[in-house]
Amino acid sequence: MWSRCRGLLGRGRSLSRKSWRWKSVPANERALEYRVGEHIHGFTVEQVTAVPELFLTAVKLSHDGTGARYLHVAREDSNNLFSIQFRTTPMDSTGVPHILEHTVLCGSQKYPCRDPFFKMLNRSLSTFMNAFTASDYTLYPFSTQNPKDFQNLLSVYLDAAFFPCLRQLDFWQEGWRLEHENPADPQTPLVFKGVVFNEMKGAFTDNERIFAQHVQNKILPDHTYGVISGGDPLCIPDLTWEQLKQFHATHYHPSNSRYLKLGLTFREHSVTCGLDSFAADPSRQTTVSVSYLLTDITDTFETFTLSLLSSLLVDGPNSPFYKALIESGVGTDFCPDVGFNGSTRETYFSVGLQGIAERDIDTVKQIIARTVDEVIAKGFEEDRIEALLHKIEIQLKHQSTSFGLALTSHIASCWNQDGDPVELLKIADQVSRFRQCLKENPTFLQEKVKTYFKDNPHRLTLSMSPEEDYHDKQAKMEAEKLEKKVNALSEEEKTQIFEKGLELIALQSKPQDTSCLPALKVSDIEPKIPFTVLETTLTADEVPVQYCAQPTNGVVYFRAVSSLNTLPEELKPYVPLFCNVITKMGCGALDYREQAQQIELKTGGMSVSPHIIPDDSHLDVYEQGVLFSSLCLDRNLPDMMHLWSEIFNNPRFEEEEHFRVLVKKTAQELSNGIPDCGHLYASIRASKNLTPSGELQEMFSGMDQVKLMKRIAEMSDIKPILRKLPRIKKYLLNSDNIRCSVNAAPQQIPEASKEVEKFLKGIARSKKERKPVRPHVIEKSSEVKPVGSEMVTGLQMTRKLVNDPTFKPCQMKTHFVLPFPVNYIGECVRTVPYTAPDYASLRILARLMTAKFLHTEIREKGGAYGGGAKLSHNGIFTFYSYRDPNSLATLKTFEKAVEWAKSGEFTQQDIDEAKLAVFAAVDAPIAPSDKGMGQFLYGISDEMKQSHREQLFAVNSDNLVDVSNKYLAAGKSTRGQAVLGPENADITKDPSWVKR
């Protein structure tokens, strides 16, 4: 996987000596017993540092033989993580580190079978497995909660990194190759194929990514940052197999460590991109930014200060650049990659606008210069600095299930450049030093702005404007490159290409002997899940509130769901917009700036989102509502609940210009998100007509919502839309059909109960009883019985679900024609709900089809970046592909996958591996903040989860063949198809497809 964003971190057992004495002592305390200079398994301890704010002890070691650096992070965290990281510095845009990252995972000396990485996904209970290519390093992380699994994955990862096979056919498959369009027919034309080749073609359909890549290349032009580490599709075909092997020999060594130093003077550049077909104003599609080169990434405190300064400059409606740029009306949103970038050796800061007219480039530059001067003159309000430091405090206290992965990502770039990773972790020390600097020098931050922005000669101005024929030009350049390569081939070389193509197909089709790979057994999976104790009470006016006492580390998590059942149908399309703006328009005595300030000072964020949840036992029954979520430190709970009271009772809707800014920003973000989420949009559209909730999902989260927001953003008079918001508020923001939940420490529950009751008593009830718009409403209470000594206590939560007895699912095939060089495909089939006996079989089958059939056909043979099958909670079985050079051929592959499943051509080992992969997801760790959410949000009790678990264990070969025939076979169930991608002559000729 290629990443432009911001390693070596191990929390394994290699340092857990004397464990027989330490069982009751926390891991971070045990690690303090290591002594500097101590020798352990060929490593020497160099530093032992306690980091109490993160509940960890960091132990730095170096390998005596090679100098390899190892960081052991000791922390009480069951989700153990290990990662290995190499500094990789390409000097061209052939994508050599990215293709190498793919190819080393295709087999190694100890594990010579093809593709052990993907095969281990089905032989493990990993909570995370992946690899990332950044601009100057490559990272291989994994995490798991199972000790045996940890050792298995460690062995596979280390052997892959240091002793890969790097076979030529694997290079051809993963990187690029010349191959006949139909590999079996030498008369078909030769074309470029390859997984990374297609991945990068898809990546650069995203104009934001194009712009951010150009910023980095042009502000740091003289070394590895001047090229595209992931690979430019027009340069990837220049890479040879020999160069790939040489790059591995040079860079993948324990002693690998290289130093780079870069510089820049003032520069201006212009680049081009493709048109955005969803832009609100086609004449305003230019992006411009000014970027400033800052400090060396290894200067820990200076980078910490500059990242805080960046937040003060661009985050939220009170920041100077938001006021000056976003509210100027010149553009739609900040430029891509806005703010501080700490992923390169020399850090940089970018600010600018997208969605502007080309003639406004100079205007934006002038606004930026003027804003810098104003900040130097006026500085920042003390409350804004306090709000930012409060944000850091709450981030430190919030407990994540992926702490290790986040930590690895946080330290990777700095450590890659020989910076001190432990210094990066000592956040409390950095905050204290920052406060001291401000105390000693009140103009501390203004001086930084003057040094790094006003007086800085190292800066880049980059503008990007669309060309109508941009994608045609790219295709033409690719065709010319292909023609040049094909013309240079001798007849003998053409014959070899044909033969190699057949050899690759044969290799991809050959059954694999995976016996060399380590694997867990189904018997290693815990048979029972631990049950979470919940308490439900009725508060003010019979409102149910669920309480879950958890070790939340001084943070309270509040959620509420309000029903949409009484909302008139004509207002429903505007619910996502309402959710997006309701916490950003002001409330009570606070205008929108003051509200934003209070939210930052008193909470860890307040969000509102649509909540469409299918019933667990009926496909045509669902809950429609809106979810309110927030978190705060214990001491700020009264303030947070007061903010919710004001939002519910007195939201402000009079700021028309601010509303317009929010609308444009939302429309821009939706448009920008399509290239990364194309397969999700395709799947939502494909399932639209399969269940009653499918239509609502498309309206709220699909291409229909993208198009609606585009239309609203185009309106010259936005008042008619603004007037809908108070109408929606009337139906939603009251205590008529609401339920709440609180996750907090046990000692905080009484206080939380008091504040929630005060909130519920203070919000309005409707003056008259409103009837549901759809008459068929079912009241459903959670069914919970005692389990052992623990049970859900008190009253049960009742949810009001909608039923549509007249609904009839129907087929639909939609092609969204977009200027992309690759396709995103979804095919959806209506099957059964969560509690149905066949649901477990279909869930195992989806994983089995992905691992044993679809991965080979769609990715390895077809060249798509990704593809597979999944069963959603709503009973929709989805086939999908991502950044796929094919379209109808992939839909044909989905058909073949069903035929393969019906034939029962899989072994008991295959089934067991699919079960392991499913249980890895089922048993993913749950943070204290999310315990009990299955019950509260979805109506899925722990007892239902345990029942589903037992059904998963019981799935056998006959069940899998049976559900393949019963639901997936042609004509058995209603299905929908959708493709997002380029013009397609075959689809155009077929009248069964709707073209959008």
Secondary structure, 3 states (H helix, E strand, C coil): CECCCCCCCECCCCCCCCHHHHCCCCHHHHHHHCCCCCEECCEEEEEEEEEHHHCEEEEEEEECCCCCEEEEEEECCCCEEEEEEEECCCCCCCCHHHHHHHHHCCCECCCCCCCHHHHHCCCCCEEEECCEECCCEEEEEEEECCHHHHHHHHHHHHHHHHCECCCHHHHHHHCCEEEECCCCCCCCCEEEECHHHHHHHHHCCCHHHHHHHHHHHHHCCCCHHHCCCCCCCCCHHHCCHHHHHHHHHHHCCCCCCCCCCCCCCCEEEEEEEECCCCCCCCCCCEEEEEEEEEEECCCHHHHHHHHHHHHHHHCCCCCHHHHHCHHHCCCCEECCCCEEECCCCEEEEEEEEEEECHHHHHHHHHHHHHHHHHHHHHCCCHHHHHHHHHHHHHHHHCCCCCHHHHHHHHHHHHHHCCCCHHHHHCHHHHHHHHHHHHHHCCCHHHHHHHHHHHCCCCEEEEEEEEECCHHHHHHHHHHHHHHHHHHCCCHHHHHHHHHHHHHHHHHHHCCCCCCCCCCCCHHHCCCCCCCCCCEEEEECCCEEEEEEECCCCCEEEEEEEEECCCCCHHHHHHHHHHHHHCCCCCECCECHHHHHHHHHHHCCCEEEEEEEEECCCCCCEEEEEEEEEEEEEHHHHHHHHHHHHHHHHCECCCCHHHHHHHHHHHHHHHHHHHHHHHHHHHHHHHCCCCCHHHHHHHHHHCHHHHHHHHHHHHCCCCHHHHCHHHHHHHHHCCCCCEEEEEEECHHHHHHHHHHHHHHHHHCCCCCCCCCCCCCCEEEEECCCCCECCECCEECCCEEEEEECCCCCCCCEEEEEECCCCCEEEEEEEECCCCCCHHHHHHHHHHHHHHHHHHHHHHHHHCCCCEEEEEECCCCEEEEEEEEECCCHHHHHHHHHHHHHHHHCCCCHHHHHHHHHHHHHHHCCCCCHHHCCHHHHHHCCCHHHHHHHHHHHHHCCHHHHHHHHHHHHCCCCCCEEEEEEECCCHHHHHCCCCEEC
